[in-house]
Amino acid sequence: YSITNSMIHPRVRVPPLLHPLSRLFSSLLCLLPCSSSFCTMARWRLSRKAVVFIVTFVSYALYHSARKAMSGVKSTMTADWMRNDTHQPFFTNEADAKGFLGTLDALFMGAYACALFFWGWLGDRLNPKYVIAAGMVGSAITLTLFGAIPVWFSLYSIPYYVITYILFGLVQACGWPSEVAIMANWFGAGNRGFVMGVWAACQPVGNILGSILTGIVLPYGYEDTFLLNSVLIAVGAIVVMTAIDSKPAHRSEDEEERGESHSSHVDEGEPISMLKALLLPGVLMYCLCNACLKLVNYAFFFWLPLYLTEAYHWDESRADQLAIWYDIGGIIGSVVGGYISDRMGCRSPLIVAMVGCSLGTLFLYANVGPHLVLNALVMTAVGVTVSGPYNLVVGSVSIDLGSQPCLAGNSQAMCTVSGLIDGSGSVGSALGQLLIPVVQLAFGWRAVFYLFIILNGLACLCILNRAVLDIRAMRRRFRPESAPLLVGGNAEDSHED
């Protein structure tokens, strides 16, 4: 069975809309008994790619589940800090406790942002698999120190919480750049948006997993939610170390999928500096875009359950369960957005359109009221238009920018570029976690959502020029009379964003 773009036979042309189904069908065909060495190798390649996809997906979902632990128990932690039946009150009023929680979120994001630049740079110089596993083990240790030890030993101390949560942010940053680099090593440019759109859904899936675990374990004590996530992510580190390789054993396999053929070993190039990566075409404007977009996305990540509890007086377990709908919207936006961007041949116009739609969905959600079903529906729409484009930027777009033609085939820039884009977003998010409690206490929750609308408008402006250029390139591509010019004249606009 010939595994080509047609997926079934070179002479059979499959409509573009059916490409994902045809890929699945070709994968199933390779599971049939076959004596040829080609079928054996094809089955092996597909099985190895499936393992890499699943293990990296689950491992980063565990990263996010661990990160979700505190956001799902903020009300319970606040009540524990203020009570005096088992220990001296840690805070005497709710405003101070909420302010400290916001400070912890900001410190986490600040440490996470700084570490992303470093781990992205280091990931191009070390085996990414080792970086991922080290971060998972470190996350297990620091999460237990932060969330469980203070309750077990009545160790309520501001310096202790600050130090342990900063350390948690530092090791959490090990995951994303290296995970993206491994995916780029195993999966070629064909249908990258759809593949990375599905894979980037590991973030909202991890959030959903964290919310479910919190809802189950919270009645037994909020410290147990931290402990359970620590155990799961430590087990995940063992799986990462034993189940996957950072890149295919034979580079020719990956080149065959990309449509390349080299009889000799291809030089993968040297790692590049962060300054050189920042100056690559499109990197800076996506860094600025992500600084705004990630602030809004992570504001929902950190504050949505608390908002639902305070604004509508729903209990914390119910708020955690309802917050899942935002992540479900993120999954839908990531997968559908990735597929559509593949069909378009570029990503920035779709990202601008989705983020532009978020201006309306955020306004609706700010005024939706305590109607459970309607709240869940609008929250899902917000997830599609906020979390969906964010996943595209840090996933598909990061790989596109880290493998663009001006790098001349240098594959040692992927971690650095993805670390820069995600790290810039984390810097914006860190500032946002300090700003949100101030705005909320001064003007109320509705003003916070209006702030999100302004920030997403700025995110659109950052890449608007790139979107206009890509739309013009699309129009030239689809004009029949301009087809002869595409061979030599479209190279300038063909690289991604």
C-alpha positions as CSV (number, residue, x, y, z in Angstrom):
1,Y,0.0,0.0,0.0
2,S,1.6,3.3,-1.1
3,I,1.5,5.9,1.6
4,T,1.4,9.1,-0.5
5,N,-0.7,12.3,-0.4
6,S,-3.5,10.3,-1.9
7,M,-3.1,7.8,0.9
8,I,-4.4,4.8,-1.0
9,H,-2.9,4.7,-4.5
10,P,-1.0,7.4,-6.4
11,R,-3.6,7.5,-9.0
12,V,-6.5,7.9,-6.6
13,R,-7.1,11.6,-5.8
14,V,-8.8,12.1,-2.4
15,P,-10.7,15.4,-1.9
16,P,-8.9,17.7,0.5
17,L,-11.8,17.6,3.0
18,L,-11.3,13.8,3.4
19,H,-7.5,13.9,3.9
20,P,-7.8,13.2,7.7
21,L,-10.1,10.2,7.1
22,S,-7.9,8.9,4.3
23,R,-4.8,9.1,6.5
24,L,-6.7,7.1,9.2
25,F,-7.8,4.6,6.6
26,S,-4.2,4.2,5.3
27,S,-3.0,3.6,8.9
28,L,-5.6,0.9,9.3
29,L,-4.5,-0.7,6.0
30,C,-1.0,-1.0,7.3
31,L,-2.3,-3.1,10.2
32,L,-3.3,-5.8,7.8
33,P,-1.0,-8.8,7.3
34,C,1.6,-8.1,4.7
35,S,4.8,-9.9,3.8
36,S,6.6,-7.0,2.1
37,S,9.3,-5.2,3.9
38,F,7.7,-1.9,2.9
39,C,4.5,-2.7,4.8
40,T,6.5,-3.8,7.8
41,M,8.5,-0.6,7.8
42,A,5.3,1.5,7.3
43,R,3.6,-0.2,10.2
44,W,6.6,0.3,12.4
45,R,6.8,4.0,11.5
46,L,3.1,4.6,12.2
47,S,3.3,2.7,15.5
48,R,6.3,4.7,16.6
49,K,4.7,8.0,15.6
50,A,1.5,7.0,17.4
51,V,3.5,6.3,20.6
52,V,5.4,9.6,20.3
53,F,2.1,11.5,19.8
54,I,0.3,9.8,22.7
55,V,3.2,10.0,25.2
56,T,4.0,13.6,24.5
57,F,0.3,14.5,24.5
58,V,-0.3,12.8,27.9
59,S,3.0,14.1,29.4
60,Y,2.2,17.7,28.7
61,A,-1.4,17.2,29.8
62,L,0.0,16.1,33.1
63,Y,2.1,19.3,33.2
64,H,-1.0,21.3,32.8
65,S,-3.0,19.2,35.2
66,A,-0.4,19.9,37.9
67,R,-0.5,23.6,37.0
68,K,-4.3,23.6,37.4
69,A,-4.1,22.3,41.0
70,M,-4.0,25.6,42.7
71,S,-6.5,27.4,40.5
72,G,-9.2,24.8,41.4
73,V,-8.8,25.1,45.2
74,K,-8.3,28.9,45.7
75,S,-11.5,29.3,47.7
76,T,-10.7,26.4,49.9
77,M,-7.1,27.6,50.4
78,T,-8.3,31.1,51.3
79,A,-10.7,29.7,53.9
80,D,-7.9,27.5,55.3
81,W,-5.5,30.5,55.5
82,M,-8.1,32.6,57.4
83,R,-9.4,30.0,59.9
84,N,-8.0,29.7,63.5
85,D,-9.3,26.4,64.8
86,T,-6.2,24.4,63.8
87,H,-3.6,27.0,63.3
88,Q,-3.0,30.7,63.7
89,P,-4.7,32.6,60.8
90,F,-2.4,33.2,57.9
91,F,-4.5,36.1,56.7
92,T,-7.1,38.1,58.6
93,N,-9.2,39.3,55.6
94,E,-10.1,37.9,52.2
95,A,-8.7,40.8,50.2
96,D,-5.2,40.1,51.5
97,A,-5.5,36.4,50.8
98,K,-6.7,37.0,47.2
99,G,-4.0,39.5,46.7
100,F,-1.4,37.0,47.8
101,L,-2.9,34.3,45.5
102,G,-2.6,36.8,42.6
103,T,1.0,37.5,43.6
104,L,1.8,33.8,43.6
105,D,0.3,33.4,40.1
106,A,2.4,36.3,38.9
107,L,5.5,34.9,40.4
108,F,4.8,31.6,38.9
109,M,4.3,33.1,35.4
110,G,7.4,35.3,35.8
111,A,9.6,32.4,36.8
112,Y,7.9,30.3,34.0
113,A,8.6,33.0,31.4
114,C,12.2,33.5,32.3
115,A,12.8,29.7,32.4
116,L,11.1,29.2,29.1
117,F,13.8,31.3,27.4
118,F,16.5,29.3,29.1
119,W,15.0,25.8,28.6
120,G,14.2,26.6,25.0
121,W,17.8,27.6,24.4
122,L,19.0,24.5,26.3
123,G,16.6,22.1,24.6
124,D,18.4,22.7,21.3
125,R,21.7,21.7,22.9
126,L,20.5,18.7,25.0
127,N,18.3,15.7,24.4
128,P,14.7,17.1,24.7
129,K,13.5,13.9,26.3
130,Y,15.8,14.4,29.3
131,V,14.6,18.0,29.7
132,I,11.0,16.9,29.7
133,A,11.5,14.2,32.3
134,A,13.6,16.4,34.5
135,G,10.9,19.0,34.5
136,M,8.2,16.4,35.4
137,V,10.2,15.1,38.4
138,G,10.9,18.6,39.5
139,S,7.2,19.5,39.2
140,A,6.3,16.5,41.4
141,I,8.7,17.5,44.1
142,T,7.9,21.3,44.2
143,L,4.1,20.8,43.9
144,T,4.1,18.5,47.0
145,L,6.3,21.0,48.8
146,F,4.0,23.9,48.0
147,G,0.5,22.4,48.4
148,A,0.8,19.4,50.8
149,I,3.7,20.1,53.2
150,P,2.3,23.3,54.7
151,V,-1.0,21.6,55.6
152,W,0.7,18.5,57.0
153,F,3.1,20.4,59.2
154,S,1.3,23.7,59.6
155,L,4.1,25.4,57.8
156,Y,2.2,28.6,56.7
157,S,4.9,31.1,55.7
158,I,4.9,33.7,53.0
159,P,8.6,33.2,52.1
160,Y,8.0,29.4,51.9
161,Y,5.1,29.7,49.6
162,V,6.9,32.2,47.4
163,I,10.1,30.1,47.1
164,T,8.4,26.8,46.4
165,Y,6.0,28.2,43.8
166,I,8.8,30.1,42.0
167,L,10.7,26.8,41.9
168,F,7.5,25.1,40.6
169,G,7.3,27.7,37.8
170,L,11.0,27.2,36.9
171,V,10.7,23.4,36.4
172,Q,7.2,23.6,34.7
173,A,8.9,25.5,31.8
174,C,10.9,22.5,30.9
175,G,8.0,20.9,29.0
176,W,6.6,23.0,26.2
177,P,9.7,23.9,24.0
178,S,11.1,20.3,24.2
179,E,7.7,18.7,23.5
180,V,7.2,20.9,20.4
181,A,10.8,20.0,19.2
182,I,10.1,16.3,19.5
183,M,6.8,16.6,17.6
184,A,8.6,18.6,14.9
185,N,11.2,15.9,14.6
186,W,8.7,13.1,14.2
187,F,6.0,14.8,12.1
188,G,6.6,16.6,8.8
189,A,5.1,19.7,7.3
190,G,2.1,17.8,5.6
191,N,-1.1,18.7,7.5
192,R,1.0,20.2,10.3
193,G,-1.8,22.5,11.4
194,F,-4.3,19.6,11.9
195,V,-1.7,17.4,13.6
196,M,-0.4,20.1,15.9
197,G,-4.0,21.4,16.4
198,V,-5.0,18.0,17.7
199,W,-1.8,17.6,19.7
200,A,-1.9,21.2,21.2
201,A,-5.3,20.2,22.7
202,C,-3.1,18.5,25.3
203,Q,-3.3,21.8,27.2
204,P,-7.1,22.1,27.6
205,V,-7.2,18.3,28.1
206,G,-4.8,18.7,31.0
207,N,-6.9,21.5,32.4
208,I,-10.0,19.2,32.2
209,L,-8.1,16.4,33.8
210,G,-6.9,18.7,36.6
211,S,-10.5,20.0,37.2
212,I,-11.9,16.4,37.3
213,L,-9.2,15.3,39.8
214,T,-9.8,18.4,41.9
215,G,-13.6,17.7,42.0
216,I,-13.0,14.1,43.0
217,V,-10.3,14.7,45.6
218,L,-11.2,18.1,47.1
219,P,-13.7,16.7,49.6
220,Y,-10.8,14.8,51.3
221,G,-8.6,17.9,51.6
222,Y,-7.2,20.3,49.1
223,E,-3.6,19.2,49.9
224,D,-4.5,15.8,48.4
225,T,-5.1,17.4,45.0
226,F,-1.5,18.6,45.0
227,L,-0.3,15.2,46.1
228,L,-2.2,13.2,43.5
229,N,-1.0,15.4,40.6
230,S,2.6,15.0,41.9
231,V,2.3,11.2,41.8
232,L,0.8,11.2,38.3
233,I,3.4,13.5,36.8
234,A,6.3,11.5,38.4
235,V,4.9,8.4,36.8
236,G,4.6,10.2,33.5
237,A,8.4,11.1,33.7
238,I,9.2,7.4,33.8
239,V,7.0,6.7,30.8
240,V,8.7,9.5,28.8
241,M,12.2,8.2,29.5
242,T,11.4,4.6,28.5
243,A,8.8,4.9,25.7
244,I,10.0,7.5,23.2
245,D,13.0,8.7,21.3
246,S,13.6,12.4,20.7
247,K,13.8,11.9,16.9
248,P,13.5,9.0,14.4
249,A,16.5,6.6,14.4
250,H,16.8,7.0,10.6
251,R,16.4,10.6,9.4
252,S,15.6,9.3,6.0
253,E,12.2,8.2,7.2
254,D,11.3,11.8,8.1
255,E,12.7,13.1,4.9
256,E,10.6,10.6,2.9
257,E,7.5,11.9,4.5
258,R,8.5,15.5,3.8
259,G,9.2,14.6,0.1
260,E,12.9,14.9,0.4
261,S,15.5,12.4,-0.7
262,H,19.1,12.5,0.3
263,S,21.5,9.6,-0.1
264,S,23.8,10.9,2.6
265,H,23.5,12.2,6.1
266,V,22.0,15.7,6.3
267,D,23.7,18.2,8.5
268,E,21.1,19.4,11.1
269,G,23.0,22.7,11.6
270,E,24.0,24.4,14.8
271,P,21.8,25.9,17.5
272,I,21.2,29.6,17.1
273,S,21.2,32.4,19.7
274,M,18.1,33.8,21.2
275,L,18.7,37.2,19.5
276,K,19.1,35.6,16.1
277,A,15.9,33.6,16.7
278,L,14.0,36.8,17.7
279,L,15.1,38.5,14.5
280,L,13.8,35.7,12.3
281,P,10.9,36.8,10.1
282,G,7.6,36.8,12.0
283,V,9.0,35.8,15.4
284,L,8.8,39.2,17.1
285,M,5.3,40.1,16.0
286,Y,4.0,36.7,17.2
287,C,5.9,37.2,20.5
288,L,3.9,40.4,21.0
289,C,0.7,38.8,19.9
290,N,1.1,36.0,22.3
291,A,2.0,38.3,25.2
292,C,-1.6,39.7,25.0
293,L,-3.3,36.4,24.0
294,K,-1.7,34.3,26.7
295,L,-2.5,36.9,29.4
296,V,-6.2,36.4,28.6
297,N,-6.0,32.7,28.2
298,Y,-4.2,32.2,31.5
299,A,-6.5,34.6,33.3
300,F,-9.3,32.1,32.6
301,F,-6.9,29.3,33.6
302,F,-6.1,30.9,37.0
303,W,-9.3,32.8,37.8
304,L,-12.3,31.3,36.2
305,P,-13.3,28.9,39.0
306,L,-12.9,31.7,41.6
307,Y,-14.9,34.1,39.4
308,L,-17.8,31.6,39.1
309,T,-17.7,31.1,42.9
310,E,-17.7,34.7,43.8
311,A,-19.9,36.2,41.0
312,Y,-22.7,33.5,41.1
313,H,-22.1,32.0,44.6
314,W,-21.7,28.5,43.1
315,D,-19.8,26.0,45.3
316,E,-16.2,25.4,44.3
317,S,-16.7,21.8,43.0
318,R,-19.5,23.0,40.7
319,A,-17.4,25.9,39.5
320,D,-14.5,23.6,38.7
321,Q,-16.8,21.3,36.7
322,L,-18.4,24.2,34.8
323,A,-15.0,25.6,33.9
324,I,-14.3,22.5,31.9
325,W,-16.4,24.0,29.1
326,Y,-13.8,26.7,28.4
327,D,-11.3,23.9,27.8
328,I,-13.7,22.0,25.6
329,G,-14.0,25.1,23.5
330,G,-10.2,25.3,23.4
331,I,-10.0,21.7,22.0
332,I,-12.6,22.5,19.3
333,G,-10.8,25.7,18.3
334,S,-7.4,24.1,18.2
335,V,-8.4,21.1,16.1
336,V,-10.8,22.9,13.7
337,G,-8.5,25.9,13.4
338,G,-5.5,23.7,12.6
339,Y,-7.4,21.9,9.9
340,I,-8.8,25.1,8.3
341,S,-5.3,26.7,8.4
342,D,-3.9,23.7,6.5
343,R,-6.5,24.1,3.8
344,M,-5.8,27.9,3.6
345,G,-2.1,27.4,3.4
346,C,-1.4,30.1,6.0
347,R,-2.4,30.7,9.6
348,S,-2.4,34.4,10.5
349,P,-5.7,35.3,8.7
350,L,-7.6,32.6,10.7
351,I,-5.9,33.6,14.0
352,V,-6.9,37.2,13.4
353,A,-10.5,36.1,12.6
354,M,-10.8,33.9,15.7
355,V,-9.3,36.5,18.1
356,G,-11.5,39.1,16.5
357,C,-14.6,37.0,17.2
358,S,-13.4,36.7,20.8
359,L,-14.1,40.4,21.3
360,G,-17.8,39.6,20.9
361,T,-17.8,36.4,22.9
362,L,-16.0,38.1,25.8
363,F,-18.5,40.9,25.9
364,L,-21.3,38.3,25.9
365,Y,-19.8,36.3,28.7
366,A,-19.3,39.5,30.8
367,N,-23.1,40.0,30.7
368,V,-24.4,36.4,30.5
369,G,-25.6,36.1,34.1
370,P,-26.1,33.1,36.4
371,H,-27.9,30.9,33.8
372,L,-26.1,27.6,34.0
373,V,-26.6,26.2,30.4
374,L,-26.3,29.6,28.7
375,N,-23.1,30.3,30.8
376,A,-21.6,27.0,29.6
377,L,-22.5,27.7,26.0
378,V,-21.0,31.1,25.9
379,M,-17.9,29.9,27.9
380,T,-17.4,27.3,25.2
381,A,-17.5,29.9,22.5
382,V,-14.9,32.0,24.5
383,G,-12.7,28.9,24.7
384,V,-12.9,28.4,20.9
385,T,-12.0,32.0,20.2
386,V,-9.3,32.5,22.9
387,S,-7.7,29.2,23.8
388,G,-8.0,27.9,20.2
389,P,-5.9,30.6,18.5
390,Y,-3.5,30.5,21.5
391,N,-2.9,26.8,20.9
392,L,-2.3,27.5,17.2
393,V,0.3,30.2,18.0
394,V,2.3,28.2,20.5
395,G,2.0,25.0,18.4
396,S,1.8,25.1,14.6
397,V,3.0,28.6,14.2
398,S,6.0,28.0,16.5
399,I,7.1,25.0,14.4
400,D,6.5,27.0,11.1
401,L,8.7,29.8,12.4
402,G,11.3,27.4,13.7
403,S,11.6,25.6,10.4
404,Q,11.2,28.5,7.9
405,P,13.3,28.6,4.7
406,C,15.7,31.3,5.9
407,L,17.1,28.7,8.4
408,A,18.3,26.6,5.4
409,G,17.2,23.3,7.0
410,N,18.7,24.0,10.4
411,S,16.6,21.9,12.8
412,Q,18.4,23.1,15.9
413,A,16.3,26.3,16.3
414,M,13.0,24.8,17.2
415,C,13.2,24.8,21.0
416,T,14.7,28.3,21.0
417,V,11.9,29.8,18.8
418,S,9.1,28.0,20.6
419,G,10.6,29.1,24.0
420,L,10.7,32.7,22.8
421,I,7.1,32.8,21.7
422,D,5.7,31.0,24.7
423,G,8.1,32.8,27.1
424,S,7.0,36.2,25.7
425,G,3.4,35.2,26.3
426,S,4.2,34.2,29.9
427,V,5.8,37.6,30.6
428,G,2.5,39.2,29.6
429,S,0.6,36.7,31.6
430,A,2.7,37.3,34.7
431,L,2.0,41.0,34.5
432,G,-1.7,40.2,34.0
433,Q,-1.9,38.1,37.2
434,L,-0.8,41.2,39.1
435,L,-3.2,43.5,37.3
436,I,-6.3,41.4,37.4
437,P,-6.9,41.4,41.3
438,V,-6.3,45.2,41.3
439,V,-8.8,45.8,38.5
440,Q,-11.3,43.4,40.1
441,L,-11.2,44.9,43.5
442,A,-11.4,48.5,42.2
443,F,-14.0,48.1,39.4
444,G,-15.5,44.6,39.6
445,W,-15.4,41.5,37.4
446,R,-17.1,43.1,34.4
447,A,-14.2,45.5,34.1
448,V,-11.8,42.6,34.0
449,F,-13.6,41.2,30.9
450,Y,-13.5,44.6,29.2
451,L,-9.7,44.6,29.9
452,F,-9.5,41.2,28.1
453,I,-11.4,42.7,25.1
454,I,-8.8,45.5,24.8
455,L,-5.9,43.0,25.1
456,N,-7.3,40.7,22.4
457,G,-7.8,43.7,20.1
458,L,-4.0,44.5,20.6
459,A,-3.2,40.9,19.8
460,C,-5.0,41.2,16.5
461,L,-3.2,44.4,15.6
462,C,0.2,42.7,16.2
463,I,-0.2,40.3,13.3
464,L,-2.7,42.2,11.2
465,N,-0.1,43.2,8.7
466,R,1.0,39.6,8.3
467,A,-2.6,38.5,7.9
468,V,-3.1,41.1,5.1
469,L,0.0,39.9,3.2
470,D,-1.1,36.3,3.6
471,I,-4.6,37.1,2.3
472,R,-3.1,38.8,-0.8
473,A,-0.9,35.7,-1.3
474,M,-3.9,33.4,-1.1
475,R,-5.8,35.5,-3.7
476,R,-2.9,35.2,-6.1
477,R,-2.6,31.5,-5.5
478,F,-6.3,30.9,-6.3
479,R,-6.3,33.0,-9.5
480,P,-6.0,30.7,-12.5
481,E,-4.3,33.4,-14.6
482,S,-1.5,33.8,-12.0
483,A,-0.6,30.2,-11.8
484,P,2.6,30.4,-13.9
485,L,3.9,33.0,-11.5
486,L,3.6,30.7,-8.5
487,V,6.6,28.6,-9.5
488,G,9.1,31.5,-9.1
489,G,7.2,34.4,-7.6
490,N,5.4,33.1,-4.5
491,A,8.4,32.0,-2.5
492,E,8.5,35.3,-0.6
493,D,5.0,34.9,0.7
494,S,4.9,31.1,1.1
495,H,6.7,30.9,4.3
496,E,4.5,30.9,7.4
497,D,3.9,34.2,9.1
